[in-house]
Amino acid sequence: MPLKRILPVILAALLVVVLSLWWTFGEGSKHAYMVAAANPYASDAGAEILKEGGSAVDAAIAIQAVLTLVEPESSGLAGGAFMLHWTAANNKVEAYDGRETAPAGATPGMFLDAQGKPLSIRDAVLSGRSVGTPGVIRLLWLAHQQHGVLPWADLFQPAIKLATDGFKVSPKLAEAIKRDPVLSTMPVVQDYFFTKDANGNRVPLEAGAVLKNPELAETLKIIAEKGPDGFYAGPVAQKIVDTVAHAPALPGTLSLADLAGYQAKEREPICRAYRDYRICTMPPPTSGGITTLQILGILENFDMGQIDPMSLVAVHFVAEAEKLAYADRAKFIGDPDAVHVPVDAMLEATYLRKRASLIDPSLSMGHAAPGEINDKRADAYGLNEDVSRPSTSHFAIYDPKGNALSMTTSVEGPFGSHLMAGGMILNNQLTDFSFVPEQNGAPVANAVAPGKRPMSAMDPVIVFDKQGDFFAAVGSPGGSRIIGYVTETLIALLDWHMDMQTAVALPRFLDRNMTLEIEQGTALEKLTPQLTQLGHTVTPVELKSGLHGIRLTAQGLDGGADPRRDGTVVGGLR
């Protein structure tokens, strides 16, 4: 055969070989990864871990360690967290509970004054009594034992370097320092977050100032070397206990035994269908998952996809569904290890249809009452009094192997209890308990008890499509408003088919069975006259969500970072 006829065949064969080698060993064999977190330092640290071959859990550890340093007003290793993890290889969702626990010395009336009246939220928060046994480290260790790839110690190096060399204070942190009315008067934190001017007056740190935390660097080195024992025993644990015991007001009872005995828990996630999707969330002691699934279960009785996004009708229906779900939340949810939580009854389809029938398209129901569920054991509960604060942080991760992670983490606050030990802000999560242990003689499901975990609103979510493949991971900070933020975003993604960035940036609205809160300064405020006509009591509010999420599409990964915070999305190929 003439060479000129053979040459094209040879060249074509060579091209096939080259393309095959490229796909196997080059760019074509690489897999996408993505991180969406609340601070650029944290996003970069997580992305670097994934680039080095780490798993989603490895990246989560690096992110949380960095957030402890750069976003101390929101989360930290001396706080608590909830994590959902999706393992692509075995099609499994796992739920990890790192919620704080009340110390052995806690009492039902610990947040009541001498007259039996509830303490003010300020007095309760700014005390040693508000500090629960931290759970983040045990949660991260448990998840790393099952899904870690890189060595535990390596994952703390980015945070150690930043704490040693310094980081630039973010606009959000600077604003939080400036707005806090008592931070400058509290021991330790006043020296850390403030400088002094020429006259000796305390001046809050400005955005862009370089801040170092050598004490945190030492704490991180100990944890990196010794694992959880470096936190729950030894000098770090002693510093935490001493700080709580010597709090300026109302010392707490947190002890070395409380720390040593803490255990993170792997729980069964709650998964339910919504339209063509399957939504998996955290179970109690957080109320976020159940309440979000209740709202969506109620709204499934209406064709939300045919309602214009963010319209009067959309806001009305979502707000009414939220009222009903928040009413149930106040009565039925607590720590499942201490009280009976009627999860299945609250999510039963017939019950949710009955709740949906209470929604009048032309008139608000006003204040909603808890429903009559098919579980008599829960009927005797009194109503929880919610005083949770709008702080916390959320991040989402998708690793090169297709595993996904959604984690919400918090010290409550902002700035938790305003106490600091080992370079870390100590949480005030025990103020998530009901201050009143009973209502009209009926015990409150979320009352304080030794070893008990307070009800949370944290709401990490992972969504799957109708083929059962990963579709999205999302969550938010925001106290009890978290549930409304996450639910609105899920509706935007699943009913209105928005991309992740558009969904997390939407104007926020929600009704926690109090008033209809509308994000001030947004187009939603224009709906106020019409919503008022429908019977809603409308309150314009600064709604500081911090939604972060990742979505998988046919075109690739799609991430979103809430513009209300300093977060970023970082992705790449490995």
C-alpha positions as a printed Julia matrix, in Angstrom:
574×3 Matrix{Float64}:
   0.0    0.0    0.0
   1.43   3.43  -0.91
   2.78   5.45   2.01
   0.45   8.36   1.28
  -2.53   6.05   1.85
  -1.06   4.42   5.0
   0.08   7.68   6.62
  -3.4    8.99   7.55
  -4.21   5.65   9.18
  -0.97   5.74  11.19
  -1.56   9.34  12.24
  -5.13   8.55  13.29
  -3.9    5.6   15.35
  -1.24   7.77  16.98
  -3.87  10.39  17.79
  -6.02   7.76  19.49
  -3.02   6.63  21.56
  -2.13  10.22  22.51
  -5.72  11.04  23.48
  -5.91   7.84  25.5
  -2.7    8.68  27.36
  -3.94  12.24  27.92
  -7.23  10.97  29.33
  -5.53   8.39  31.54
  -2.63  10.44  32.86
  -3.32  14.05  31.93
  -6.06  16.64  32.18
  -8.72  14.26  30.95
  -8.26  11.96  33.94
  -8.6   14.77  36.46
 -11.68  15.17  38.59
 -13.34  18.37  39.73
 -13.4   19.59  43.3
 -14.97  22.62  44.96
 -15.14  24.38  48.33
 -17.61  27.09  49.37
 -16.81  28.6   52.77
 -17.33  31.82  54.7
 -13.8   33.24  54.46
 -11.2   33.22  51.66
  -8.48  31.87  53.96
 -10.73  28.92  54.84
 -11.81  28.26  51.25
  -8.21  28.33  50.07
  -7.06  25.98  52.84
  -9.78  23.45  52.03
  -9.12  23.62  48.3
  -5.38  23.09  48.86
  -6.07  19.95  50.9
  -8.24  18.57  48.07
  -5.56  19.46  45.53
  -3.04  17.49  47.59
  -5.22  14.39  47.46
  -7.23  14.88  50.62
 -10.85  13.89  51.1
 -13.87  16.1   51.79
 -13.46  15.33  55.51
  -9.76  16.24  55.38
 -10.7   19.57  53.82
 -13.39  20.13  56.46
 -10.82  19.79  59.25
  -8.51  22.33  57.63
 -11.41  24.71  56.99
 -12.71  24.51  60.57
  -9.25  25.07  62.04
  -8.8   28.19  59.89
 -12.32  29.48  60.65
 -11.49  29.23  64.37
  -8.82  31.84  63.7
 -10.28  34.09  61.01
 -14.02  33.95  61.84
 -14.02  33.64  65.66
 -17.3   35.5   65.96
 -19.08  32.61  64.25
 -17.47  29.21  64.84
 -14.48  27.46  66.32
 -12.96  24.34  67.81
 -14.43  25.26  71.2
 -17.94  25.08  69.75
 -20.22  22.49  68.19
 -21.24  21.34  64.72
 -23.37  19.03  62.59
 -21.96  17.33  59.49
 -23.6   15.43  56.64
 -21.25  13.32  54.49
 -22.04  11.6   51.2
 -19.81   8.72  50.12
 -20.17   8.29  46.38
 -18.59   4.82  46.22
 -21.23   3.16  48.4
 -24.11   5.6   47.9
 -24.3    6.37  51.63
 -25.2    9.47  53.65
 -23.83   9.75  57.19
 -24.81  12.26  59.87
 -22.32  13.32  62.54
 -23.48  15.09  65.7
 -20.9   17.25  67.44
 -23.41  19.31  69.43
 -22.26  20.59  72.83
 -23.58  18.95  75.99
 -24.59  20.43  79.34
 -22.07  19.69  82.12
 -22.86  17.23  84.9
 -23.4   20.19  87.23
 -26.17  21.72  85.09
 -29.61  22.18  86.68
 -33.08  22.79  85.17
 -33.19  26.27  86.71
 -29.68  27.4   85.87
 -30.98  30.22  83.67
 -33.51  31.48  86.23
 -32.85  34.27  88.72
 -33.47  34.18  92.48
 -37.16  34.94  91.88
 -37.54  32.1   89.39
 -37.69  34.46  86.42
 -35.62  33.85  83.24
 -32.3   35.67  83.11
 -31.88  38.28  80.42
 -30.22  36.85  77.33
 -27.23  39.14  77.91
 -26.69  37.97  81.5
 -27.06  34.32  80.48
 -24.72  34.54  77.49
 -21.96  36.51  79.24
 -21.44  33.86  81.89
 -19.71  30.57  82.52
 -23.11  28.88  82.64
 -23.62  29.34  78.92
 -20.56  27.26  77.94
 -21.3   23.71  76.85
 -18.81  20.87  76.46
 -17.38  21.49  72.96
 -17.99  18.82  70.33
 -16.24  19.91  67.13
 -12.93  18.1   67.66
 -14.6   14.79  68.52
 -16.88  15.11  65.47
 -13.96  15.82  63.15
 -11.92  12.96  64.62
 -14.82  10.5   64.22
 -15.36  11.53  60.6
 -11.61  11.43  59.89
 -11.31   7.9   61.29
 -13.86   6.81  58.69
 -13.12   9.05  55.72
  -9.73  10.71  56.24
  -6.95  10.22  53.68
  -4.21  12.62  54.72
  -2.62  12.47  58.19
  -4.59  14.27  60.92
  -1.61  16.43  61.9
  -1.12  17.75  58.36
  -4.62  19.2   58.27
  -3.89  21.8   60.98
  -0.8   23.22  59.3
  -2.56  25.97  57.29
  -4.22  27.31  60.46
  -1.01  27.03  62.5
   0.88  29.04  59.88
  -1.81  31.73  59.71
  -2.06  31.98  63.5
   1.72  32.34  63.74
   2.35  34.68  60.8
  -0.92  36.6   61.05
  -3.96  37.14  58.83
  -5.8   40.19  57.58
  -8.95  40.96  59.55
 -11.99  40.62  57.27
 -14.64  43.34  56.9
 -17.18  41.05  58.59
 -14.97  40.41  61.63
 -14.09  44.11  61.9
 -17.78  45.05  61.79
 -18.66  42.4   64.39
 -16.0   43.74  66.77
 -17.21  47.3   66.29
 -20.89  46.43  66.81
 -20.46  44.28  69.92
 -21.49  46.34  72.97
 -19.51  44.42  75.6
 -16.52  42.87  73.84
 -14.2   45.69  74.91
 -15.07  45.13  78.59
 -14.44  41.37  78.77
 -11.1   39.91  79.91
  -8.69  38.53  77.3
 -10.91  39.33  74.28
 -10.54  43.04  74.95
  -6.79  42.75  74.46
  -7.08  40.48  71.43
  -9.68  42.34  69.36
  -8.76  45.91  70.34
  -5.72  48.17  70.19
  -5.14  51.39  72.14
  -4.93  54.87  70.72
  -2.56  57.63  71.87
  -4.86  58.42  74.8
  -5.02  54.83  76.0
  -8.57  54.24  74.78
  -9.5   50.87  73.32
 -10.0   50.97  69.55
 -11.51  48.04  67.61
  -9.37  46.41  64.95
 -10.03  47.67  61.45
 -10.51  45.55  58.34
  -7.12  44.76  56.84
  -5.25  44.88  60.15
  -2.87  41.94  60.61
  -3.82  39.82  63.61
  -1.74  37.0   65.09
  -2.83  34.38  67.61
   0.24  32.56  68.98
  -1.78  30.94  71.77
  -4.13  29.35  69.24
  -1.11  28.21  67.23
   0.14  26.32  70.3
  -3.31  24.82  70.91
  -3.48  23.64  67.3
  -0.03  22.09  67.52
  -1.11  20.07  70.57
  -4.31  18.89  68.87
  -2.38  18.05  65.7
   0.07  15.92  67.67
  -2.24  14.27  70.2
  -5.6   14.16  68.45
  -8.72  14.68  70.58
  -6.73  14.0   73.77
  -4.86  17.22  73.06
  -8.12  19.11  73.46
 -10.22  17.1   75.92
  -7.41  16.52  78.43
  -4.16  18.19  79.45
  -3.31  21.91  79.39
  -5.9   22.96  76.78
  -8.74  21.33  78.71
  -7.48  22.87  81.95
  -7.48  26.36  80.41
 -11.09  25.91  79.26
 -12.26  24.69  82.67
 -10.42  27.46  84.53
 -11.86  30.14  82.25
 -15.43  28.9   82.77
 -14.95  28.58  86.53
 -13.58  32.13  86.82
 -16.02  33.85  84.45
 -16.67  37.46  85.5
 -20.34  36.67  86.11
 -22.16  33.45  87.0
 -19.3   30.94  86.86
 -20.09  27.63  85.2
 -19.58  24.05  86.31
 -17.85  22.64  83.21
 -15.23  20.18  84.48
 -12.33  18.1   83.22
 -14.57  15.05  83.59
 -17.19  16.65  81.32
 -14.56  17.24  78.66
 -13.01  13.79  78.97
 -16.41  12.12  78.71
 -17.67  13.91  75.62
 -18.58  11.71  72.64
 -19.61  12.77  69.15
 -22.39  10.63  67.71
 -23.11   9.14  64.34
 -26.86   9.38  63.82
 -29.25   8.22  61.14
 -29.9   11.07  58.7
 -33.48  12.06  57.9
 -34.22  11.72  54.18
 -37.52  12.52  52.48
 -38.74  13.02  48.93
 -39.6   16.47  47.6
 -40.85  16.63  44.0
 -38.32  14.63  41.96
 -35.59  15.0   44.58
 -34.49  13.32  47.79
 -33.45  15.66  50.58
 -31.24  14.43  53.43
 -30.81  16.45  56.61
 -29.58  16.16  60.19
 -31.87  14.59  62.78
 -32.38  15.97  66.32
 -30.99  17.42  68.51
 -31.07  19.96  65.72
 -34.52  21.1   64.7
 -33.3   22.34  61.33
 -33.78  19.15  59.35
 -37.25  18.23  60.6
 -38.55  21.78  60.29
 -37.22  22.26  56.76
 -38.72  18.92  55.7
 -42.03  19.88  57.3
 -42.14  23.18  55.41
 -41.33  21.46  52.13
 -43.8   18.65  52.87
 -46.54  21.23  53.38
 -45.57  23.14  50.23
 -45.5   19.94  48.16
 -49.29  20.21  48.21
 -48.97  23.34  46.06
 -47.32  23.76  42.64
 -44.54  26.12  43.69
 -42.89  25.75  40.3
 -45.83  27.56  38.68
 -45.66  30.45  41.13
 -43.43  33.35  40.14
 -40.21  33.4   42.21
 -40.22  35.9   45.08
 -43.73  37.06  44.16
 -46.49  38.01  46.59
 -48.06  34.56  46.25
 -44.73  32.8   46.77
 -43.91  34.77  49.91
 -47.4   34.22  51.32
 -47.43  30.45  50.84
 -43.89  29.91  52.13
 -44.49  32.13  55.17
 -47.71  30.3   56.08
 -46.0   26.91  55.77
 -43.15  28.18  57.95
 -45.55  29.29  60.68
 -47.02  25.82  60.89
 -43.63  24.09  61.01
 -42.1   26.51  63.51
 -45.14  25.96  65.77
 -44.43  22.22  65.8
 -40.72  22.89  66.33
 -41.45  24.83  69.51
 -43.32  21.91  71.05
 -41.96  18.59  69.87
 -38.19  18.77  69.39
 -35.36  18.2   71.88
 -32.39  15.91  72.45
 -33.51  12.44  71.27
 -31.26  10.83  73.89
 -33.21  12.57  76.65
 -36.77  13.0   75.33
 -39.0   11.32  72.77
 -38.96  13.23  69.45
 -41.84  12.16  67.15
 -39.9   12.46  63.88
 -42.02  10.12  61.76
 -45.32  11.53  63.01
 -44.18  15.1   62.27
 -43.22  14.14  58.7
 -46.13  11.81  57.93
 -47.66  12.79  54.57
 -51.29  12.73  55.74
 -50.43  14.97  58.68
 -48.63  17.46  56.44
 -51.56  17.53  54.0
 -53.81  18.35  56.94
 -51.46  21.17  57.95
 -51.38  22.43  54.34
 -55.19  22.63  54.32
 -54.92  25.38  56.95
 -53.32  27.72  54.41
 -55.77  30.22  52.93
 -54.47  31.75  49.68
 -56.3   35.01  50.47
 -55.6   35.49  54.2
 -52.81  34.82  56.68
 -53.65  32.51  59.57
 -51.87  34.82  62.02
 -50.21  32.85  64.8
 -50.16  29.08  64.19
 -50.75  26.48  66.88
 -48.83  23.19  67.07
 -50.54  20.36  65.26
 -52.17  17.26  66.7
 -49.74  14.56  65.66
 -50.27  10.83  65.79
 -47.97  10.33  68.78
 -49.49  10.74  72.24
 -46.11  10.61  73.99
 -45.3   14.09  72.65
 -48.65  15.74  73.41
 -47.68  16.57  77.0
 -44.77  18.87  76.11
 -44.83  22.57  76.92
 -43.61  25.2   74.42
 -39.92  25.99  74.1
 -38.84  29.62  74.47
 -36.27  30.29  71.74
 -33.56  32.9   72.37
 -30.93  31.57  69.94
 -28.67  34.14  68.32
 -28.01  34.82  64.6
 -24.39  33.71  64.2
 -22.7   30.43  63.07
 -20.95  29.4   59.8
 -21.56  26.89  57.02
 -19.38  25.32  54.35
 -19.87  22.81  51.55
 -17.26  20.57  49.92
 -17.17  18.32  46.86
 -13.99  16.25  46.54
 -12.33  14.71  43.44
 -13.8   11.28  44.19
 -17.35  12.64  44.11
 -17.86  12.68  47.88
 -19.79  15.64  49.28
 -19.95  17.28  52.68
 -22.28  19.85  54.22
 -21.3   21.17  57.67
 -22.79  23.85  59.89
 -20.62  24.92  62.8
 -21.07  27.42  65.61
 -19.97  29.02  68.87
 -23.4   30.74  68.96
 -22.7   34.36  69.8
 -21.59  36.4   67.93
 -18.36  35.75  69.85
 -20.0   32.97  71.87
 -19.78  33.55  75.6
 -17.16  36.29  75.04
 -14.79  34.09  77.04
 -11.49  32.99  75.51
  -9.16  30.09  76.38
  -6.27  28.59  74.47
  -6.7   31.27  71.82
 -10.28  30.08  71.16
 -13.66  31.71  71.72
 -15.75  29.53  74.06
 -19.31  28.8   72.97
 -22.53  29.93  74.64
 -24.61  27.11  73.2
 -26.32  26.21  76.47
 -28.49  29.31  76.04
 -30.15  27.32  73.22
 -31.95  25.42  75.98
 -35.31  26.73  77.1
 -34.64  29.02  80.07
 -38.0   27.91  81.49
 -38.02  24.16  82.28
 -41.82  23.83  82.19
 -44.89  25.62  80.86
 -48.14  25.45  82.83
 -46.89  22.36  84.59
 -45.88  20.6   81.38
 -42.17  19.76  80.92
 -40.44  21.49  78.0
 -38.72  19.02  75.65
 -35.76  21.39  75.36
 -35.27  21.98  79.09
 -31.76  21.9   80.62
 -30.47  18.62  82.05
 -26.96  17.23  82.78
 -25.34  15.7   79.69
 -28.19  16.85  77.46
 -27.7   18.51  74.07
 -29.65  21.74  73.48
 -31.96  21.95  70.5
 -30.3   23.64  67.53
 -31.54  25.16  64.29
 -28.45  24.19  62.27
 -29.56  22.72  58.98
 -26.89  21.17  56.71
 -28.56  19.6   53.68
 -27.53  17.28  50.85
 -29.92  16.85  47.9
 -30.07  13.99  45.38
 -31.75  13.92  41.97
 -34.31  11.39  40.78
 -31.53   9.04  39.66
 -30.13   9.09  43.18
 -27.04  11.07  42.21
 -25.65  13.98  44.19
 -27.34  17.24  43.24
 -26.48  19.87  45.88
 -25.09  20.6   49.34
 -26.18  23.76  51.13
 -26.63  25.33  54.56
 -26.51  28.63  56.42
 -25.83  30.4   59.72
 -28.49  32.59  61.31
 -29.81  31.22  64.61
 -33.41  30.02  64.37
 -33.66  31.86  61.03
 -31.34  29.24  59.5
 -34.34  27.06  58.71
 -36.06  29.78  56.68
 -32.86  30.69  54.83
 -32.14  27.09  53.83
 -35.74  26.3   52.89
 -36.07  29.38  50.67
 -32.82  28.41  48.92
 -34.01  24.84  48.35
 -37.23  26.12  46.78
 -35.16  28.39  44.54
 -32.98  25.46  43.46
 -35.62  22.75  43.1
 -38.83  24.58  42.15
 -37.49  27.67  40.4
 -34.37  25.98  38.92
 -31.95  28.75  39.82
 -28.19  28.33  39.83
 -26.51  28.17  43.25
 -25.14  31.72  43.32
 -28.5   33.23  42.36
 -30.28  31.09  44.96
 -28.0   32.02  47.87
 -28.07  35.72  46.94
 -31.88  36.06  46.84
 -33.53  38.6   49.16
 -34.47  36.76  52.34
 -37.84  36.44  54.02
 -39.26  34.13  56.68
 -41.89  33.8   59.38
 -40.88  32.02  62.59
 -44.51  32.11  63.76
 -43.95  35.63  65.05
 -43.91  38.26  62.29
 -43.12  38.04  58.59
 -39.52  39.25  58.42
 -38.5   40.86  55.12
 -34.89  41.69  54.34
 -34.68  45.44  54.54
 -33.3   47.36  51.6
 -34.41  44.73  49.07
 -37.13  44.61  46.44
 -39.23  42.48  48.79
 -40.05  45.58  50.84
 -42.25  46.73  47.96
 -44.6   43.83  48.76
 -45.26  45.12  52.29
 -48.64  46.83  51.55
 -49.98  43.76  49.76
 -48.7   41.37  52.43
 -50.29  43.55  55.09
 -53.57  43.33  53.19
 -53.27  39.55  53.36
 -53.08  39.82  57.14
 -49.33  39.51  57.65
 -47.51  41.61  60.22
 -44.46  42.64  58.22
 -41.15  43.61  59.85
 -38.2   44.89  57.79
 -35.04  43.35  59.29
 -31.34  43.08  58.49
 -31.23  39.39  57.63
 -27.61  38.25  57.74
 -27.72  34.83  56.14
 -24.44  33.17  55.21
 -25.49  30.53  52.73
 -22.82  28.48  51.02
 -23.53  25.68  48.6
 -22.38  23.5   45.72
 -24.51  22.07  42.93
 -23.57  19.42  40.36
 -24.91  20.0   36.84
 -24.36  18.41  33.45
 -21.93  21.25  32.76
 -19.95  20.7   35.97
 -19.84  22.07  39.5
 -21.72  25.25  40.36
 -20.96  26.99  43.66
 -22.4   29.91  45.55
 -21.2   32.16  48.38
 -23.6   34.49  50.17
 -22.71  38.11  49.29
 -23.76  39.17  52.79
 -20.56  37.61  54.16
 -16.9   37.33  53.14
 -17.14  33.83  51.66
 -15.67  32.53  48.43
 -16.01  29.53  46.15
 -12.79  27.81  45.06
 -12.66  24.93  42.61
 -10.3   23.12  40.32
  -9.22  19.81  38.85
  -7.04  17.13  40.35
